Amino acid sequence: MQPALKIIGLNIKLARTKSGFSQAELADKLSVEQSYISRVESGSVAASCERIYEIIHLLGCKASDIFPESKEVETQFNRTEQ
């Protein structure tokens, strides 16, 4: 699993819960299965840029809330290498 995907997934989950959406509700708004949202949030699947834009719009957050800074990714990468 790529560190950036894991961080992006966690950030989507945090934004989703902060916005009061369940995985099922977000999935319904995006016309996808709830299991897809679960896989995105766990970092096991990469969402397309278009899909992430839709998620950002629906959750009312900013791209900077979802995408990690490069230093954060490097730190996570170093942890997984050890």
Rosetta blueprint (number, residue, H / E / L):
1 M L
2 Q L
3 P H
4 A H
5 L H
6 K H
7 I H
8 I H
9 G H
10 L H
11 N H
12 I H
13 K H
14 L H
15 A H
16 R H
17 T H
18 K H
19 S H
20 G L
21 F L
22 S L
23 Q H
24 A H
25 E H
26 L H
27 A H
28 D H
29 K H
30 L H
31 S L
32 V L
33 E L
34 Q H
35 S H
36 Y H
37 I H
38 S H
39 R H
40 V H
41 E H
42 S H
43 G L
44 S L
45 V L
46 A L
47 A L
48 S L
49 C H
50 E H
51 R H
52 I H
53 Y H
54 E H
55 I H
56 I H
57 H H
58 L H
59 L H
60 G L
61 C L
62 K L
63 A H
64 S H
65 D H
66 I H
67 F L
68 P L
69 E L
70 S H
71 K H
72 E H
73 V H
74 E H
75 T H
76 Q H
77 F H
78 N H
79 R H
80 T H
81 E H
82 Q L
